[in-house]
């Protein structure tokens, strides 16, 4: 299996996951302050929306790489 086919498969999987889940979230720690023995920190939850067109494009490019990557 060459690199082109692996990248194609990964793009297809990422595109399908983008279509299924549509968004993902992560927690980002922004500020940390220490006053004596007390520590304060602020955590912010971020949400990222995955556009449908990006997921479809990833699937199309991945399929193209699988079709073209197999020929020599």
C-alpha positions as a Markdown table, in Angstrom:
| # | Residue | x | y | z |
|---|---|---|---|---|
| 1 | Unk | 0.0 | 0.0 | 0.0 |
| 2 | Unk | 1.5 | 3.3 | -1.0 |
| 3 | Unk | 1.2 | 6.7 | 0.6 |
| 4 | Unk | -1.3 | 8.0 | -1.9 |
| 5 | Unk | -3.8 | 5.2 | -1.1 |
| 6 | Unk | -3.4 | 5.7 | 2.6 |
| 7 | Unk | -4.0 | 9.5 | 2.3 |
| 8 | Unk | -7.0 | 8.8 | 0.1 |
| 9 | Unk | -8.5 | 6.4 | 2.7 |
| 10 | Unk | -7.8 | 8.9 | 5.5 |
| 11 | Unk | -9.6 | 11.7 | 3.6 |
| 12 | Unk | -12.6 | 9.5 | 3.0 |
| 13 | Unk | -12.8 | 8.5 | 6.6 |
| 14 | Unk | -12.4 | 12.2 | 7.7 |
| 15 | Unk | -15.1 | 13.2 | 5.3 |
| 16 | Unk | -17.6 | 10.6 | 6.5 |
| 17 | Unk | -16.9 | 11.5 | 10.1 |
| 18 | Unk | -17.5 | 15.2 | 9.2 |
| 19 | Unk | -20.8 | 14.3 | 7.6 |
| 20 | Unk | -21.9 | 12.2 | 10.6 |
| 21 | Unk | -20.9 | 14.4 | 13.5 |
| 22 | Unk | -21.1 | 17.9 | 11.9 |
| 23 | Unk | -19.1 | 19.5 | 14.8 |
| 24 | Unk | -16.7 | 18.8 | 17.6 |
| 25 | Unk | -15.8 | 20.6 | 20.8 |
| 26 | Unk | -12.6 | 20.9 | 22.9 |
| 27 | Unk | -11.7 | 22.6 | 26.2 |
| 28 | Unk | -9.0 | 25.3 | 26.1 |
| 29 | Unk | -7.3 | 26.6 | 29.3 |
| 30 | Unk | -6.8 | 30.3 | 28.9 |
| 31 | Unk | -5.7 | 32.0 | 32.1 |
| 32 | Unk | -3.9 | 30.7 | 35.2 |
| 33 | Unk | -3.2 | 32.9 | 38.2 |
| 34 | Unk | -1.5 | 31.8 | 41.4 |
| 35 | Unk | -2.0 | 33.8 | 44.6 |
| 36 | Unk | -0.1 | 32.1 | 47.4 |
| 37 | Unk | -1.4 | 28.6 | 47.8 |
| 38 | Unk | -4.5 | 29.3 | 45.7 |
| 39 | Unk | -4.5 | 28.7 | 42.0 |
| 40 | Unk | -7.2 | 30.1 | 39.7 |
| 41 | Unk | -7.7 | 28.9 | 36.1 |
| 42 | Unk | -10.2 | 29.7 | 33.4 |
| 43 | Unk | -11.3 | 27.0 | 31.0 |
| 44 | Unk | -13.2 | 27.8 | 27.9 |
| 45 | Unk | -15.2 | 25.2 | 25.8 |
| 46 | Unk | -14.8 | 25.8 | 22.1 |
| 47 | Unk | -17.0 | 24.3 | 19.4 |
| 48 | Unk | -16.0 | 23.9 | 15.8 |
| 49 | Unk | -18.6 | 23.4 | 13.0 |
| 50 | Unk | -17.5 | 21.2 | 10.1 |
| 51 | Unk | -19.0 | 22.5 | 6.8 |
| 52 | Unk | -20.8 | 19.9 | 4.7 |
| 53 | Unk | -19.0 | 21.1 | 1.5 |
| 54 | Unk | -15.6 | 20.4 | 3.2 |
| 55 | Unk | -16.7 | 16.8 | 4.1 |
| 56 | Unk | -18.0 | 16.1 | 0.6 |
| 57 | Unk | -14.8 | 17.6 | -0.9 |
| 58 | Unk | -12.6 | 15.4 | 1.3 |
| 59 | Unk | -14.6 | 12.3 | 0.2 |
| 60 | Unk | -14.3 | 13.3 | -3.4 |
| 61 | Unk | -10.5 | 14.0 | -3.2 |
| 62 | Unk | -10.0 | 10.8 | -1.3 |
| 63 | Unk | -11.9 | 8.7 | -3.9 |
| 64 | Unk | -9.9 | 10.5 | -6.6 |
| 65 | Unk | -6.6 | 9.6 | -4.9 |
| 66 | Unk | -7.7 | 6.0 | -4.6 |
| 67 | Unk | -8.6 | 5.7 | -8.3 |
| 68 | Unk | -5.5 | 7.6 | -9.6 |
| 69 | Unk | -3.0 | 6.4 | -6.9 |
| 70 | Unk | -3.4 | 2.8 | -8.0 |
| 71 | Unk | -2.2 | 3.3 | -11.6 |
| 72 | Unk | 1.4 | 3.4 | -12.5 |
